[in-house]
Amino acid sequence: MDTIPFNRPPITGREIDYLKHVIDSGNLAGDGPYTQKCHAWLASQLGSPHALLTHSCTGALEIAALLCDIQPGDEVIMPSFTFVSTANAFVLRGATCVFVDIRADTLNLDETLIEAAITDKTRAIVPVHYAGVGCDMDTINAIAARHGLKVLEDAAQGLGATWRGQALGTLGDFGALSFHGTKNIVAGEGGALLVRDDAHAEHAEILREKGTDRSRFLRGDVDKYTWQDVGSSYLPSELTAAFLLAQLEDSQAITARRLAAWQRYRDALLPLEAAGKLRLQAIPEEARHNGHIFSLVLDSEAQRTRVLQALREQSIQATSHYVSLHASPAGLRHGRASGALSVTEHVSSAQVRLPVYADITESDQARVIATLCSAL
Ligand SMILES: *Cc1c(COP(=O)(O)O)cnc(C)c1O
């Protein structure tokens, strides 16, 4: 029986041509022509005023935390049901994470609980668009405006998805995308920072290039570049950008195939949800998602263990995540929970993620569904 992997990156075939072009050019470092093409693609296709490639979404979140001017003792509101990078970016600046529960339907930050978590130390809200399903950005942006807070969207999983027709990552002050090998559109390791206003974008360019104005120099705006501010090296090489450009150019087709696979699971499992056997992720009317994750939530951790075991016995690589940040060793030191995080704790203990990728076959999906149904 062939193994059904959890994930397989979508390779378009053009990556190798673009990589060869970079190798032949001899210019391997960052911010060359392929990086510029990726910037232009992201800006035009996502409708973002400014887009900067980074070596990871983690790097993009770190730049954004610097742009938010986070100081030791500041507080940042985020879900506990997320990847560690969401929190690390701010903890590196000395901030405390204030964890808010997620909604049981969308698995996104519960916008009705945000205001109760705000104190006079709060500086930013970080909505994480789980599985590429948009958070309620209307409510979150309104709360942020009322309290003078920055909004940084962790849109690591959000490329190709929208909220009310606007690309995820472009609705807040900043957005961070990931092109990690496990995401929909990949570069091995890679990410991007989307920035709304011009002053922040100019500052971001400096932070990303070791604190120098090398970007201005490359554009010919200044005749030498100098150390302007604290910063680090967040840019990817041209090899990464070349690989990524091939992926971005095919991203609509890749997303469409993922969505088709996602929908096949959905259609097959809706009757089980109606029978109360599991809970599927709800997609709000305003959200167009990208099929990044197929998530289902069971009744208990024991049931989850049985289901994952049954899938494993059929050589199906299913998985789960996240170990809640508020209950993790570093989360206990660097964060606190705002109120009870009961949905987070339940989902974190009873969720199953099914294999989903652009070229998963219908027969493999049928095997996953049959195994799942017989294990429930
Ligand atoms: C993948 C992911 C990240 C980190 O992305 P990298 O590109 O690997 O740094 C951050 N946040 C979320 C929600 C993610 O899923």
PDBQT file of the ligand as one rigid body, heavy atoms in Angstrom, charges set to zero:
ROOT
HETATM    1  C1  LIG A 401       4.265  28.632   8.746  1.00  0.00    +0.000 C 
HETATM    2  C2  LIG A 401       3.818  29.650   9.715  1.00  0.00    +0.000 A 
HETATM    3  C3  LIG A 401       4.696  30.621  10.218  1.00  0.00    +0.000 A 
HETATM    4  C4  LIG A 401       6.173  30.622   9.949  1.00  0.00    +0.000 C 
HETATM    5  O1  LIG A 401       6.509  30.661   8.613  1.00  0.00    +0.000 OA
HETATM    6  P1  LIG A 401       8.057  30.497   8.190  1.00  0.00    +0.000 P 
HETATM    7  O2  LIG A 401       8.051  30.968   6.764  1.00  0.00    +0.000 OA
HETATM    8  O3  LIG A 401       8.373  29.053   8.330  1.00  0.00    +0.000 OA
HETATM    9  O4  LIG A 401       8.866  31.348   9.078  1.00  0.00    +0.000 OA
HETATM   10  C5  LIG A 401       4.187  31.604  11.054  1.00  0.00    +0.000 A 
HETATM   11  N1  LIG A 401       2.888  31.628  11.398  1.00  0.00    +0.000 NA
HETATM   12  C6  LIG A 401       2.017  30.701  10.960  1.00  0.00    +0.000 A 
HETATM   13  C7  LIG A 401       0.587  30.788  11.363  1.00  0.00    +0.000 C 
HETATM   14  C8  LIG A 401       2.454  29.667  10.109  1.00  0.00    +0.000 A 
HETATM   15  O5  LIG A 401       1.596  28.749   9.693  1.00  0.00    +0.000 OA
ENDROOT
TORSDOF 0
